[in-house]
Amino acid sequence: MTSTRRRFLLGTASAAFCTALPARAAGVRSIGDPAFGSTWRVVMPEAIDPQPVRAAIEAIVTEVDRTMSPWRDGSDLVRFNRSRVTDWIPVSRSTSAVVEESLLVAKLSGGGFDPTVGPLVRRFGFGPIEGTAGRLADLRAQPGALRKAAPGMTLDLCGIAKGHALDRMATAITELGLEDVLIELGGEVRGLGRHPDGRPWQVGIERPGTGPGAIQRIVALDGQAMATSGREPNGYSDGRRALSHIIDPRTARPVQNGVATVSVLAPTAIRADALATALMVMGAGPGAALAERMGVAALFLVAAGDKLTEVMTDGFARHILA
């Protein structure tokens, strides 16, 4: 059995599904580098000095990897997962904030998103996290500390930490005084301001199953972040069926609900990232219903044989350009 394993910090549930469109207009430049087993890219006005931007992005990549990597000895995540104590464990405030957001989205989605899913993910060959699947009620977070009621409980932040990193990048760029920038991190995007020609930043959602470059929809970000969760990038076949790298915590099995991808627009990348995973797990019917109740802009691409059907909320439809 061959598998594509998550050999890096943040499972690329959105990689290859959401892409910044080529910057063809005069007056913009693009910079980027590797990050978390994927890449980051910033598109900005050509007159901007890229060096402070690059330095700020690289510092965030280093810090997030140092604190939240499941592969790095000494990271907050590894220390928490290896600990068998049930008292408060000190972590960085950024790590505890990501866990707090994880617990919130888990509650909103009825367990569709679950930061304790790591051992189930490992069972299917997608990650390094061992331990016992815990109950969300047994996990607590406060600024700068985490606590677990069960000694074997572990955390998996692969479905949310990339969104956190992208938000940090946006904040750092804003603090440099820049207002009109597009940031992409491993397929997740966040737009600040507008393109230098005056239009909103535009991104493409790839059509699953057709290879790179085939665009299903073009979306105007209008200052929002977008994340796409899908079954293709890290899935594999066991010889009988294709298995998704996204695990449904409720069934302890890979997701098999016909949804090929889910794209979510939200004010923050961390919320878009976690909700895209949650809605992917829930499926098009329950997921779209939840998104409508929450006022979340979401697009589901549902595959049935060679046919691809779109299910979208009204909020998402307003952002579609083509």
N, C-alpha and C positions, 0 to 999 in steps of 0.2 A: 504494500500500500504506500503510495506516494502522497505526501502532504506538503503544502506550503505553510510553514510555521511562522508565527509572529516573532521573528528574531530581532525585534527592536521594541522601543519603548511603547509606542502607541499603535494598536492594531489599526491598519489602514482600512477601516470600514468605508471610508469615503474616497480613498485614493482611486484615481482613474475614472471616477464617476462625475466629478465636478472640476471644471478647469477654467481658469481665466482665459478669455479669448485673446488672440494675439494682439499686441499693442501696435496697430498699423499707423495710427495717426502721428503726425510730426509733433515733437514737443514732449515725448515721454521716453523714459528709460526703464529698463528692467534689470534688477540684480537678484541673485539668489545663490543658494548653496545647499549641500546635503543637510538633512535634519531628521532624526528619529527614523532612519531607514527609508526616508522619502526625501523630499526637498521643501525648501521655502522659497518664495519669490515675492518681491515687492515691485510694483509698477508705480512710478511717480513722475512728476514733472521733470523734464530733462535738466532744468536749471538747478535742481537740488543736488547738493553734495552728497554722494552715496555713502561716504565713509562713516559718518555718525550713525546712519541708519543700519548699516551692516554691523557695526560694533554693538549696537543695542540689541539687534536680533540675535546675534551669536551669543551674547551674554544670557539671554533668556533661554535659548536652546540648551546651553550648558547647565543652567540652574534647574530647569524643569527635569532634565535627564538625571541630574544629581539627586533630586529629591523623590521623583516618582517612577523611576525605571524599575521594572521587576527583574531586570538582569544585573543591575549594578549593586555589588556588595556595599552596604552602608547607606543606601538610599532610605528615605523615610519608609517607603513601601516595603522594602525587603526587611528592614528592622521590625516593622509591625508584624509582617507575616511570619517571621521566625520567632517572635516573642511568644512565650506561653503564659505571660502574666495577664491578669485581668484588671489591673489598675491602669490609670492614665499613662499613656506613652507619649513623651514629647515628640512633636514633629514640627516642621515649618508651618507658618500660618497659611501659606499658599496650599500646602497639602491638606490641611484640615478644612480649608475653604472648599476645595474640590470635593472632599468627602461629604461635606454638608450639602453641596449642590447635588451630589449623587443620591443622597438619601431623599432629598426633596423630589427629584425626578422619579425615583423609585416609588414614592408614595403617590405622586400624581398619575403614574402609569399603572398602578396596581401590580407592581413587580415586574413589568415588562423590561424595565431597566433595573439591574441588580449589581452593585459593586462587589458582592461576595461570590460572583459566578466563576472566579478563577479556577478552582479545582474541576469544575465541569468542563471548562474550556480546555484544560490540560488533558482531560480524559479522551478528547477527540484529536489530540495532537497539535493544538494551536497555541500553547503557552507554557510558561515555566512554573506557574503558581500551583503549589501543592497545598494540602490542608483539607479541611472539612467544610462543606457548604454550610454556611451559617444562616441564621435568621436575621433579617434586617433589624428587628427589634433588639437584637443583642449587640448592635453597633452604635456607638455614641461618638459625637465629634463636638469639640469646643475649640475656640481659637488657640492654636498651638498645641493641641493634644487630641489623641484618639483613645478610645477604650473599647474592648470587646469582652462580652460576658463568657464566651466560649474560647478556651485557650487555643484550639485549632483553627479558629476563624481566620480567614485571609481576605485581602483586598485586591481587586483588579480594577485599575483605573484606565484601562486601555480604551474604553468607550467614551471618555470624557476629558482626559488630560490634554489631548491635542487641542480641543476647543479652548481650554484654559490657557494654553501656551499662545494660541492665536490672539486671544483677548489681551494678554500681556504685551504682545507685540504691538497691537493697536494702541494701547495706552502709552507705551514707550515712544512710538512714533509721534503721537499727539504731543507728548511732553517735549519733543524736539521742535515743536512749532509747525509741524506739517498738517495740512488740513485735507488734502486731496490725494489719497493713496489707496491702492488696492493691494491687499496682502493675501497670499495663498500659502497654505501649509498642508502638504500632503493631500491636496484635493479639497480641503475646506477653505473657504474664502470669506474675507470681510472687507467691505468697502467703506472708506472714509471720504466724505465729501463727494466730489464729482470728477469725471475725466476732464483733462485740460480743455477739451473742445466743448465743454459745457453739458454733456449728456451724463446720465448716471453710469456708474461702472456696470459693465455687462459681463456675465459669465455663462458658460455653457454646461448643460447637463448631458453627459454622454448617453447614447442609446446602448443599453446593455446587450451583450451577445454579438456585437457587430465589430468589435475591435476599436482601437483608438481613433479618435477623430470624427466619428459619426455622432452628430449632436441631435438629441431629442428635443430640447428646448433651449432658448436663450432667455435669460432672466436679468432684469434690472435689479441691482441690490438696493438702491435707494438708502444707503447708510446702514444696511443690515448685514448680518452674517448668514452664510448658507453652508450646511453640511449635508452630505449624502451618504446614507448607509446602504450597502448592497451585499449580495451574496457571492459575487464573483471573485474579487481580488485575492482573497486568501482561502477560498474553498478548495476542495479536492474531491476526487471520486474514490469510492471504496471498491470499485469494480461493478457495482450494481446501480448506484445512484450518486448524484452530486450532493456533497455535504457542504453546507454553509459553515463558515467560521463563526457565525453569530449563533449563540446558544440561547434557547428559550429557557430561562430559569425555572419556569413553571412545569415544564415537561422533562427538563434535564437532557434535552435532545437538540441537535441542530434545527434551526428554523426551516420549516417546510410548509409554507402557506401560500406559495405562488407569487409572492412579492419579490420582484427582482431588485428594485431599489426604492428608497424613500428619501426625498429631499425636503429639508426643513429650513425655512427662513425665520430668524429670530433676532432680537436686538443684540444678543451676545452669542459668541461662537460656542461657549461652554454649554449654553442651553440648547442651541441648535444641534450640537454634537450628541448630547445625551438623548434628546428627544428623537433624533433620527434613528438611533439604535432601538429605543423603546417602541417606536411606531413600527419599525421593521419586525420586531418580535410579535407585536399585537396583530399585525395583518391589516389588509386594506379596509375591511369593514369596521371592526372595533377601533382601529387606529385612526381612521378618518373621522369617526364619530367623536373620539376623544379630542382630536385636533380642533374640530369645530367648536366643541364645548369650551376649550381653552383659548380659542381665538388664535390658534397656531396656523401659520401658513405652511401647508404640506402638499407634496406631490408624490403619489404612489405610482410606480410602474409595475403592472401586474402581468406576468407572463403565463400564457396558456399555449403550449406548443410553440409555433412560430409567431403567434399573435401577441402583441403588446398593447395593453389597455391602460389608459390614464385614469386615475382617481385623484381629484384634487379638491382642496378647500377653496372657498371663495377668496380668502386672503392671498393664496398663492396665485390664483388666476390673474389678480391685479398686477402682478409683477412680470408676467410673461410678455416678451416682446415678439417672439416668433416660435 
